[in-house]
Amino acid sequence: MTTPAEFEAADRLQRRVWGIDTGSTPVPGEVLNAVSHSGGYVAGALADGHLVGISASLVALHADTREVFLWGHMLAAEHRDAGIGHALMLGLRTWCLERRITSARWTFDPLVSRNAYFYLVKLGVDVLAYVPDFYGPLDDGVNLADESDRLLVTWPMDSCHDRERTGYAGNTAYDPGEWRPLLSIDERGRPKVHPRGGDNRMACAVPLDIEAVRRQDPVLARSWRRALRECLSEVLDGGGRIVGFTRCGQYLLTARGTLA
Ligand SMILES: CC(C)(COP(=O)(O)OP(=O)(O)OC[C@H]1O[C@@H](n2cnc3c(N)ncnc32)[C@H](O)[C@@H]1OP(=O)(O)O)[C@@H](O)C(=O)NCCC(=O)NCCS
């Protein structure tokens, strides 16, 4: 996307995806224009001539480390679970590899089960860090002023990816007996944190639709934020890893030194 009309259409799409009536969108048209004209990647997905998805990323030369990588800033699909996001990411990968850019980084909200599955399993990203309140509270139609904790991830685009790279591609690979619960959902939908024993394999559950929980019960949503932050930070800070995510909403984690 390179023209003002295309950026305006991208702005309107963001309003539909994030439920924003007035005020600015996450990445306004003039910022998309700057990203595109500074050599970044701004692309749209069309269905029957209508814009149904957008992807915007900056090409970064890190001033301190001198690494060149893609910083993914925005991905949005108007219709969920129709493969639009995946198509946009495959397009992004091709674009990068043609320019010899081999790694991408971005962040996502670890409470959003769909995004965790999409990035960890469908794309096969590796988790670099858990970052509490990355942007400060975001008051849009999806985040509803919740704290903006994020997982920072990297996508190695020049190796084998997607489901083959990640050992735990879904329900079939998840045997609850093998993964001790560290965080589970109680019968009223509340988070239940379990004491961490000496287990090497642990599972952390998240609600299947945190956006609905935020709308219906913001206090409950905040308790999920705190509980997941506590559990994931503890494992990652101790040298453990996130090795998978199941379609039924469970992070799979291994302790430091455990082979997945
Ligand atoms: C994140 C987003 C871009 C993904 O795009 P998409 O077109 O919906 O993604 P896809 O259809 O390619 O894949 C979604 C996958 O999630 C799975 N999924 C859906 N709901 C899920 C849930 N609650 N838990 C786990 N996985 C889920 C789907 O089954 C699908 O996997 P499959 O193809 O193996 O069946 C899109 O959902 C979106 O725009 N969300 C709102 C904005 C946003 O959060 N952007 C990302 C910011 S980091």
The ligand as an ORCA input file, in Angstrom:
! r2SCAN-3c Opt
* xyz 0 1
  C      -4.709    -11.966     15.116
  C      -5.330    -11.977     13.727
  C      -4.590    -11.012     12.824
  C      -5.197    -13.409     13.144
  O      -5.751    -13.406     11.854
  P      -6.795    -14.524     11.394
  O      -7.085    -14.274      9.966
  O      -7.941    -14.563     12.349
  O      -5.873    -15.818     11.573
  P      -5.999    -17.246     10.872
  O      -7.399    -17.486     10.411
  O      -4.919    -17.362      9.862
  O      -5.635    -18.226     12.105
  C      -6.325    -18.166     13.337
  C      -6.109    -19.476     14.086
  O      -6.486    -19.306     15.464
  C      -7.294    -20.419     15.842
  N      -8.158    -19.935     16.922
  C      -9.327    -19.266     16.809
  N      -9.820    -18.992     18.035
  C      -8.941    -19.507     18.928
  C      -8.894    -19.539     20.334
  N      -9.845    -18.960     21.089
  N      -7.832    -20.152     20.935
  C      -6.861    -20.716     20.189
  N      -6.849    -20.693     18.843
  C      -7.879    -20.111     18.221
  C      -8.042    -20.784     14.595
  O      -8.540    -22.115     14.685
  C      -6.952    -20.619     13.535
  O      -6.104    -21.749     13.491
  P      -6.324    -22.929     12.357
  O      -6.236    -22.255     11.021
  O      -5.218    -23.870     12.650
  O      -7.687    -23.506     12.616
  C      -6.866    -11.599     13.751
  O      -7.555    -12.514     14.551
  C      -7.131    -10.169     14.211
  O      -7.146     -9.261     13.409
  N      -7.381     -9.972     15.513
  C      -7.686     -8.621     16.048
  C      -6.502     -7.674     16.002
  C      -5.294     -8.288     16.650
  O      -5.361     -8.839     17.751
  N      -4.159     -8.187     15.950
  C      -2.894     -8.752     16.406
  C      -2.222     -7.851     17.352
  S      -0.688     -8.591     17.880
*
